[in-house]
């Protein structure tokens, strides 16, 4: 059965996120989350050098359910499938969402391949079926959306703000191109 997903861009600025695991996958997740402005705690018994370089809180410890705390997003990035399943169950019991590395069917959300050009974000997802295909499509989009695409989005945001201030009728605003 195909996973049914809903694409969304989350504002993670200063929001608590937990990553369990200290390996390469955890480092990749942390790097993206740092760029999104999240406040990240990484719980693991050891950390790869890439995690040591990131501005995250590193807690040298084995995972316990208390590690979830107030996090609403949790990433289970260990190489132990049973531990990842336990992390997911604890996360759901805490009312949060969990992504399990390499197990999209058991995850509450999956990570798309992302291309960023300033404020323009293009995300390609396959509901976890083929991250490689999503990455290839993202790579093809890179040549079609250069750095100037982000500048265009910034200019459109500025124009939208002016239009919202000067045109009170929502229908009239929609007709302005």
N, C-alpha and C positions, 0 to 999 in steps of 0.2 A: 504494500500500500504506500502511496506517495504521501510524504509529510505535507501537511497544509500549513503554510506559514503566512505571516502578515509582515510586510516590510515596514520598517519604521526607523527614523533617526532619533536617537536618544540624546538628551542633554545630560551628560554625565559630569559636568563641571562641579567639582567638590563633592560628588556623591561617592559613598563608600562602596568599593568593589573588593571582593575576595578572590584570590587565586590560590588554589591548593596545588602545590607541586613547584619544583624549582628548576626544571629543565628547559630545553630549547623552546618547546611549545609554550610554556608559561612565559618565557621571555618575549616571544612574539606577541602574545596576548597583552602582556604588560606594556610593551612599547606602544601599541595602538591605543590602549586605555590611557596612558600618560598623555598622548597627543590629544585625547578627548577631554582632558582635564580632570579625570576621575582621581579620587583618593584611594590608593591601592595598598592593600595588605597582602603579602605573599607569605603563606605558611608552608614550610618545608624543612626537612632535616639538612638539606644542602641546596646550594644555588649555583647555577652556571655563571661564568664571568659576566655575561650580558645582563643578567639581573642585578649584579653587583653595581653596574654602572647607571642604573635607572633610579629616578627619585621615587622609590616605593618603600613602604615599611616592610622589612624582612623579619619574619618571626621564625627563629630556629626552633621548631617543635614538630611533633607528630600532629596530624589533624585530629581535632575533636569537634563535636557539633558547636561548642561555644565559640569557635573561631568565626562562625558566620556572623555573629553579633548583629549589627544593624544593616549589613550589606543586603542589597536587593538584587544584585547580580553576583553570581558565583561561577567561577571557572574551575572545573575539576580537570587538572592537567597532570595527573600522575600516570605512571605506567602500570598501575594495578587496577584492572577492571572492577574488581569487587569493591575496592576502596572508592573508586569513582562513583559506583552505583550507590554506595552508602552516603557519599557527599551529596549526591543528587536527592536522595530521599530526605536527608536532614535539611537541605536547602528548601525543598518544597514544604516540609513541615513548618519551616520558619516563614513561609509565605513569600519566598523569593524565587527567582528564576535561575536555572543552572544550565551551563553548557558543558558537556562532557567531551573532551578532546577525542577525536576519532570515533565518536559514537553518536551521530546525529539523531538516530531513531530514539535514543533514550534522553535526548536533550530537550530543553524547553525552547531553545533558540539556537540557530546556527549562524556562523560568521560568513558573510559573503566576501567575494573578492572585491576590493575597493580601489577606486581611482579617485584621487583628490586633486582638484585644481582650485586652490583658494577655497571659496565658499561653495563651489560646485562639487558635489559628491555623486559619483556613479558607482552603484553597487550591483554586482552580478551574482545571483544566487542560483543554486540548483537544489535547494532544500536538502543540502548535504549529500546528494547523490554523487556528484563529481566535482570536488573542489578544483581538480586540474582543469576541467573544461571551463569552469567559471574564471579561473586565473588566465587561461588563454584568451577568452573573450575580453576580459579586462585589458590584457596586453594589446589586443587589436584596437580597443577604444583609445588607447594612449595617443596614437597618431592622429586620431580624429578630433581630440579635445586637448589642445595645447595649453600652455600657461595663460594665454590671453582669455581663455574661457572663464577662468576665475575672476578676472578683471571685469568681464562683461556681467557676471552675476553681481558683483559688488556695485556696479553702476546701476543695474536694474533694481537692486535693493534701495539705493538712494532715491531713484525715481519713484519707486512704489511708496516710500515714506512721504515724499512731497505730494503725490497724488492723494494719499489717504488724508493728509492734512487739509488739502484744498478742495477735494470733491467729497461732499458728505453722502451723496446717494450711492449705495453699493452697486446698483445696476449700472449707473453711469461709470463708476470706477472699472467695472468689468469690461465695458466697451472701449476703454482707452487701451490702445495697443502700444 
